[in-house]
Amino acid sequence: MSDLPPSNPTCLHTVSVQLPDLLSSCTPFELRVNRHCRSVSRASEAWLREVGLKLEWKGIKVGLWASLCYPGADLTQLRLAVDFLSLLVYDQERGWEQDSCCDENESKNE
């Protein structure tokens, strides 16, 4: 005896959905990087190390990310953006570490 439900050929039908062409309405844009990207990235990383924050994230280049988001910002504006985004990433990573520690403690207590 099989646990599978009996097949019903009348239930087989095709549903068709037409999506709008979103790409045709988008105009191409020029990808620009802020000219202060390297110097601000280095300065921000040095500041984070100086205040004692561990830079453990790999694969995320916060300075490049901010430089792509704010290509027209001057040096001080970009530095503020990079520092802020770095602190957000650090806080998020720390939150994930705390969540995994809490999950491990809960599984030990059970």
C-alpha positions as CSV (number, residue, x, y, z in Angstrom):
1,M,0.0,0.0,0.0
2,S,1.3,3.4,-1.0
3,D,1.1,6.5,1.1
4,L,0.8,8.7,-2.0
5,P,-2.5,10.3,-2.8
6,P,-4.2,9.0,-5.9
7,S,-3.3,11.1,-8.9
8,N,-6.1,13.1,-10.5
9,P,-5.5,14.0,-14.1
10,T,-8.2,16.7,-14.0
11,C,-6.2,18.7,-11.5
12,L,-3.3,19.3,-13.9
13,H,-3.5,22.7,-15.5
14,T,-1.1,25.4,-16.4
15,V,-1.2,28.9,-15.0
16,S,0.2,31.7,-17.1
17,V,1.4,35.0,-15.6
18,Q,2.6,37.9,-17.6
19,L,5.2,40.1,-15.9
20,P,5.8,43.7,-17.1
21,D,9.1,44.4,-18.8
22,L,10.8,46.3,-16.0
23,L,14.2,46.4,-17.6
24,S,13.0,48.3,-20.6
25,S,11.8,51.2,-18.4
26,C,15.2,51.4,-16.6
27,T,17.7,53.8,-18.1
28,P,21.4,52.7,-17.9
29,F,23.4,54.6,-15.4
30,E,27.1,55.2,-15.0
31,L,28.7,53.4,-12.2
32,R,31.0,55.9,-10.4
33,V,33.3,55.5,-7.4
34,N,34.2,58.4,-5.2
35,R,37.7,59.6,-5.8
36,H,38.5,59.6,-2.1
37,C,37.7,55.8,-1.7
38,R,41.1,54.5,-0.9
39,S,42.3,57.1,1.5
40,V,39.0,57.2,3.4
41,S,38.8,53.4,3.6
42,R,42.3,53.2,5.1
43,A,41.7,56.0,7.6
44,S,38.4,54.5,8.7
45,E,39.9,51.0,9.2
46,A,42.8,52.6,11.2
47,W,40.3,54.4,13.4
48,L,38.3,51.3,14.0
49,R,41.4,49.4,15.1
50,E,42.5,52.4,17.2
51,V,39.2,52.3,19.2
52,G,39.5,48.6,19.6
53,L,36.9,47.2,17.3
54,K,37.8,43.9,15.6
55,L,37.5,43.9,11.9
56,E,36.5,40.3,11.3
57,W,34.2,40.7,8.3
58,K,35.6,39.4,5.1
59,G,34.3,40.1,1.6
60,I,32.7,43.3,2.6
61,K,34.5,46.5,1.6
62,V,32.6,49.2,3.4
63,G,34.7,52.0,1.9
64,L,34.0,50.9,-1.6
65,W,30.3,50.4,-0.7
66,A,30.0,54.0,0.6
67,S,32.0,55.3,-2.4
68,L,29.6,53.7,-4.8
69,C,26.6,55.0,-2.8
70,Y,28.0,58.6,-2.5
71,P,30.2,59.2,-5.6
72,G,29.9,63.0,-5.3
73,A,30.6,63.4,-1.6
74,D,33.6,65.3,-0.4
75,L,36.3,63.7,1.8
76,T,34.7,64.5,5.1
77,Q,31.2,63.5,4.0
78,L,32.5,60.2,2.7
79,R,34.5,59.5,5.8
80,L,31.4,60.0,7.9
81,A,29.4,57.6,5.7
82,V,32.2,55.0,5.8
83,D,32.5,55.2,9.6
84,F,28.8,55.0,10.0
85,L,28.4,52.0,7.7
86,S,31.4,50.3,9.3
87,L,29.7,50.6,12.8
88,L,26.5,49.3,11.3
89,V,28.2,46.2,9.9
90,Y,30.2,45.7,13.1
91,D,27.0,45.9,15.2
92,Q,25.2,43.5,12.9
93,E,28.0,41.0,13.1
94,R,28.2,41.3,16.9
95,G,24.4,40.7,17.0
96,W,24.7,37.5,14.9
97,E,27.5,36.3,17.2
98,Q,25.4,37.0,20.3
99,D,22.4,35.2,18.7
100,S,24.5,32.1,17.9
101,C,25.9,32.1,21.5
102,C,22.3,32.4,22.9
103,D,21.2,29.5,20.6
104,E,24.1,27.3,21.8
105,N,23.4,28.1,25.5
106,E,19.7,27.3,25.0
107,S,20.5,24.0,23.4
108,K,22.9,23.1,26.3
109,N,20.2,23.9,28.8
110,E,17.6,21.7,27.2
